[in-house]
Structures are given as structure tokens and as C-alpha cells.
Amino acid sequence: MSIESIFVKRILKDEGKRLVAGQGAAIAKRVKFHSYRLDRDRKTEVTGGNDLDGNLKFSHPNYERFLDIKRKVKNKKTNKVYTRSLRIHNRFVFGHYQAIATRLMNDFTEEVRKDIRKESRGK
């Protein structure tokens, strides 16, 4: 396995962990109903070949996407209608997509290359 492919897998694993942790905090803060399945059934999996390709698979309950859609809500006290969304899916998925792209473009330095080479020799 090449140094570049190890680097790609590290970035994807790190961003996957950050995605699940950040989204979990948002779910705990914003979702006021039973959210145990929504929190429990989210996971990430990193796969990749020998080249520079890698895949980050994010699995979640289907209804998570629907909670993210804006909908009209009526305030019982004032009878005013306003729009509301929980903002627990798209902002995290696309935010981490951008972070992955930025890190893959900028974080592969000579120092990182040396660290990976040193770790692979130690194993």
C-alpha cells in the first residue's frame, strides 16, 4: 500500500469520526423527541484500493433527511406561521465533503510523508 493511499484513508477516517460526532451533538441539541435510533444507527465506513481512491460511506436512517427539510410550523401562543428545519443532515454532510477536499489538497506535506513512512517501517 502506498503512502498516498494511507494518507487518503487517514483523512477519510478522521472526517468520518468528526462527522458522526458533530452531527450527534446537533441531534442531541435540536431533536426534542425520541432520537435513540437516529443517533444509534449512524456509522461511517472507509474503503479504498491501492491507488489514491478511497470511499467514505455514511449510513443513517432514511428519515434523517426528512427532518432536515423546511416545513411550516404554527406557534400555538401567537398563531403565527413560520418555517423551521432541524438542520441535522445537509450542513454536516456537505460541510465535511468540503473539509475532505480541502484537506486532501493541502495537508499532504513532506512532513506527513515522513511520518507515514516511519510508522509503516515500525509495523
C-alpha positions, -999 to 999 in steps of 0.1 A, spaced: 0 0 0 14 34 -10 20 63 13 -6 84 -6 -33 57 -1 -26 55 36 -29 93 38 -63 93 20 -76 66 43 -65 85 74 -82 117 62 -114 98 54 -115 80 88 -108 112 106 -135 132 88 -159 103 93 -154 104 130 -158 141 131 -190 139 110 -206 114 134 -195 133 165 -206 167 152 -239 155 139 -245 136 171 -241 168 191 -265 186 169 -291 158 171 -288 158 209 -293 196 209 -320 200 183 -341 169 183 -365 170 212 -383 137 206 -371 101 208 -338 102 189 -322 70 201 -325 53 167 -315 84 149 -283 86 169 -276 49 172 -279 39 135 -254 63 121 -220 50 111 -192 55 87 -170 30 68 -139 37 48 -129 16 18 -103 20 -9 -80 3 -33 -42 5 -38 -43 38 -57 -54 72 -45 -90 64 -45 -110 60 -13 -146 59 -3 -163 72 28 -197 56 32 -221 73 57 -251 52 67 -280 68 85 -317 62 90 -337 74 59 -360 97 78 -330 118 89 -331 136 55 -368 145 60 -361 161 94 -338 184 76 -364 197 51 -380 231 59 -417 229 70 -443 253 82 -450 253 119 -477 272 137 -470 288 171 -498 279 195 -495 311 216 -493 337 188 -509 318 159 -481 329 136 -468 306 110 -430 303 104 -407 279 87 -385 255 106 -359 228 99 -337 208 123 -305 213 102 -290 179 111 -281 164 77 -271 186 48 -250 211 66 -229 183 81 -226 161 51 -217 189 26 -195 207 52 -174 176 57 -173 170 19 -157 204 16 -133 197 45 -122 164 29 -115 181 -4 -95 209 13 -75 185 35 -67 162 6 -54 191 -15 -34 209 12 -24 185 40 -1 161 22 33 177 31 68 162 32 65 160 70 33 139 68 50 117 42 80 111 66 56 103 95 37 77 75 69 62 62 83 60 98 51 44 111 49 18 83 85 7 89 78 3 126 50 -22 120 
